[in-house]
Amino acid sequence: MADPRSGVGAEQVAGGVPVTINGKELLAREGELLIEAAQRHGIYIPRFCYHPRMEPVGMCRMCLVEVDTGRGFALQPSCMLTCTPGMVVDTESEVTRKAQDGVLEFLLINHPLDCPVCDKGGECPLQDQTVAYGPGESRFVEEKRHYEKPIPISDLVLLDRERCILCDRCTRFADTVAGDPLIHFIHRGSNTEVNTFPDHPFASYFSGNTVQICPVGALTSVDYRFRARPWDLEETESTCQSCAVGCRMAVQSSRNQVLRYVGLDLDDVNWGWLCDKGRYGFQALNHEDRLGTPLVRSADELVPSRWNEAYKRAVEAIRAALESHGPAGVAVLGGSRLSNESAYAWAKLAKGVIGTDNVDAQLGDGLPAELILGLPLATIDETCTPGGTVILFAPDLKEELPVLFLRLRHAVLRDRVTVIDCHPHANSFTTLAAVSLHGRPGEQAELAKVLTGALGADREVAGVAPDRLARARALVEAAQGPVTVVLGRQTLGESGSAIADAASVLLAGLPGVRFLSALRRANVHGALEMGLAPGVLPGRVGLDEGRSWFASHWPGVPEVRGLDARGVLEEAAAGRIGALILLGADPLADFPDRKLAEQALAGAGCVIAVDQFLTGSSQLADVVFPAAGFAEVDGTTTNLEGRVLPLGQRVTPPGTAQPDWVIAAELARRMGADLGIESVRDVQDEIRRVAPARTDRAVELAEAAGGEAHAELEVGAEAQAELGTGAEVSGDADMPQAVTPTPPPLIEHRPGPIADPPPVDSYSLRLVVTRKLYDAGVIVSHSASLSSLAPGTVLRVNGYDFDRLGVVEGSVVQVKSPRGRIDVEIRIDNGIPRGTAAIVVNQPGVPVTELIDASERITDVRIERGDA
Amino acid sequence: MAITDAPKIVTSRFQYDDSHTLARYEATGGYQALRKALGMSPTAVVEEVKAASLLGRGGAGFPAGVKWGFCPPGVWPRYLVVNGDESEPGTYKDRMLMERDPHQIIEGVLIASYAVGCSQAFLYVRGEMALAQERIAAALNEAYDAGYVGRNILGSEFSLDIVLHWGAGAYIVGEETALIESLEGHRGMPRLKPPYFPAAKGLYLQPTIVNNIETLSNIPWIVANGAEAFAALGAETSKGTRLFAVSGHVANPGVFEVEYGVTTFRDLIYAPVYAGGIRGGRKLKAFIPGGASSPWFFEEHLDLPLEKVTVDRAGSMLGSGAIVVMDETTDMVRACHRVVRFFASESCGKCTPCREGTTWLERILKRILDGQGRMSDLDLLLDVADNISPGIAWPPKQTTICPLGPSAVSPIASAIRRFRHEFEAHIARNPNAALEASDGGASTAARPAAVETAVSLGGHHG
């Protein structure tokens, strides 16, 4: 079913479909369901099983209304009935009312009367509709149905079958939306119940959505049960920060403690869904390990300190670094966790006040900033255009950007979108893709050449058989709709240049192609846009192009282009970084090359960490500033589409933790500069002034969504007006240095020469290093209900390669690379192509990053018996 | 009143012990109709069946030839699905056909597939019918070996594969869309319409003709003897012959093939050649004329002919041709309970009114039988029934997707309207019934001991 909400053009259909509801003549949209048309015109028809983001099933029969389509009035389920011209509907007739009352009485005969102890009480559709529609009394005197009270159907969700009204919402979600058909109806008649298959728990990354859409209290989540009553909750609209999709949600709290996230269906992003990592990650916010006090190093220990002392130590370190090494002696890593406003404040501090361009929000695990900022972008909706074609040069979306996976899955299954999957091995999209090209890591550009036709499909390329290549090429050639490339880092075992080269080939070879970024960190796109990357300034502007414009807005602009994370760490390891500032960054855990990260932290003159937890890296810092986290600061975030979305404050930070921008502003003040920022609003105003084009893009997205622009963005026109004034003033040619006449142009990706594929060593296996949704990351490990879900990892190789290794399946083997060596269990997995070996990073007990040399394009490993 | 000696069309081979074998089938004219059909154009075969006015024998009585013409032109592949999931209580005619003359069904399938343009047919046999499954499977193997089924049948361009599928024991799968769901490997639940009717979008969302076993068993005879010969039999609106399964309190229960629309209920129940009268010479109290879901008939309906339109007009239906006879010793409350219990346990659980309503009805009836009834229960029964089938009218209206829910309503309406005194007699056994009757049904004493909480304290909803 084409989703009616995403049907942008629906309203424009000439005239629409005339129908009469309750005597009123209305216009329904073409193909619109009666229940929706009525609601759009203010007539609410009660329902339980109907959900606007799922196929209707007509199961609960609550939405029965009397409909006359020319053959006399008859009861029809309005969730199943498409409006037809001349249809006459009565939602309030005697017959309708009796049918609805009857259904409600039926639903209640076996429903327990435990509302006072039910989590749903107070926000329960069954409760609400019983008050609105039900008969006053039950005539049921028999004993109710009894089941064992709640049974766990997964680690996160409990099921109370007595409360279940069998609406098919959770089971339908699991099957059709999530693609994890692990809960089902079993038995029949009034013995029908929802349950899992024996020994197969509802282990879905999306299980929390079933709790949210359950119209009764049958499904409850382990972490929210009995914690609060709905009327005690206060809520604030916000945007999930567990990955870069930017799912809209409400943050709900009680007594200054965040207790629940609820998915919202506001923008065309997540359609109301959340993944479980996003939904249950709030537990980390309330964790006792959260930093609430500044820490400074005294002898070998970090000891609690006062803010004044911490600032003093940090400023001293930065001044010392400036004196001994110049601006390049100060480096800032991280910032993808920050809000746009905090990212801007830190960019202004680093680049405008300190003057260093050694700034990188990514930790060597993403893609070059100028690539992501310079490619023509597509939104999720544009990517999912019915009939379109999507090329995935992306990580396993289900593991890294779960709700984007849901959107693309829907597009494939419902909207005829063709997917060409170019991941190095089998993944969650393999069964959905029209064709999969599991190419050798490091050779993605070669696959891209085949897709554009620059390279023939008549012989094996990157280890992919010619027939597959030909099929993929034919699909691209035959593409009728838009072609979109989803672009992200597929494996940490190779450098980002492999994907960057592939993007360059596709951009040059496929006219009109657009890109959707699949970088994963929450606000990495906002951080890059705000200038937290080498060579860029806020507003998608290059350092050189923007120098004069920013010179008129900032105290200064870096004179030379700086280094990315790898360069910074190398400089630090060589003792040339006097002050290394970590903005919520943990290079020891997240940088692909652990040895380099260790050397860098040891070699840096002073490490200053701004963080919410003491991580492996911040434990080694000399000064630690406690930062306010999600739901503790107001602001905005930018998702992978470039859409600017609100972050709402709901609670206060632990202890005296401060928003990141406050820390930046105070450091600047103590260094004798004024960032000119006293509130989030101030930052937003300044961003609008200095980066007008970015505001345009955000407004454009908001308008495309069919919604009104967010309050914060409506000022776009004002900013334009201000710019106009600026242009007039600066028209004075005598002062070329003082004011630039027009804002600098936006970055455009300029493809460089494409590197030849790295040589293949037939004695080695090429390492693919991927991620799982649940890992040893800071949010998961500090969320009680998620922390046990990290699956661990084994080395997976193709059976063909395995046979040549002479090792026992399930045994622990030595994996050696030129960089290092680890011990890990080995398993056969024929989803891994020959010649490659796959492993998951950041899982407990397996230090995969020991193997990776960040200066190499790929990682080749050899495998030896563990006892050797 | 007429007991005619019309030819046996579908039961002609029942007299032989080896009627299920290919040898006997061929010796008695088997597969000759197929040869004849293959010499005609598919359209001509459809026209022949249309002209015969063969009404579907599954219950709804839709003209078979007309149904065949419903496939949207130019949409391929299309499938034939044979509904052998005969599960209506008292109905066992299709079982006899499957056990006693499986080749006749296979020939019917072949001709129908040729006419409609299918190259694959699915034969869905009820899970509990072990002998029928065995005989059909054996016959199909024989037919494949003999070249009647498979590639280039009898040297023609026509090829057909027949897939056998055994059901898993759900009554509702006799409903054609639920049967298709089950065939596709899903839980047997009726499909919503749209997507329209199976002829437009059925199995795997392709055009699908769903025919009953008995319907298809008629096809070889019609093709062999011509539509005219078939249409010469029976009444104006009900042509040919029809199988009726008579059971209950009769002397000689069984399946009988009678001329459609001519023979009366009295003939069928009382004639020595048929059911042979009520056992022990007792008096008739009521009978179910067309399967458990049909409203009951009584003495005054005995002289109605077994004819679809007449029976419809009299307020019931011939349905699947199952006649269940109840004599004067029958406890009508118990009989009613038995039928309702069947539907409650067979509800698929999809639509709320059927899932919850039929079980509620069953439990009220059980309570009355257990001596815990209340006078208000009679109105309650009727009102719950009304919420499943608004107006309790005939033909029934429904708040559900399929007619299973309303099916449980018919026996309740019939029994309460005709035998209210029997319900009252049961209720009178409840020592608190009189008391309860006077205070409008609010007495907690009338509740079964298991219910601990008073639920009718106003404002709460149990």
Interface residues (C-beta under 8 A of the other chain):
Chain A: V57 G58 M59 C60 R61 M62 L64 A74 L75 M80 V95 K98 A99 D101 G102 V103 L104 E105 F106 L107 L108 I109 N110 H111 L113 T130 G134 P135 G136 E137 S138 R139 F140 V141 E142 E143 K144 I165 L166 H184 F185 H187 R188 G189 S190 N191 T192
Chain B: A170 I172 R187 L192 A344 S345 E346 S347 C348 G349 K350 C351 T352 P353 R355 E356 G357 T358 T359 W360 R363 I364 R367 L380 D383 V384 D386 N387 I388 P390 K397 Q398 T399 T400 I401 G441 A446 R447 P448 A450 V451 T453 V455 S456 G458 G459 H460 H461 G462
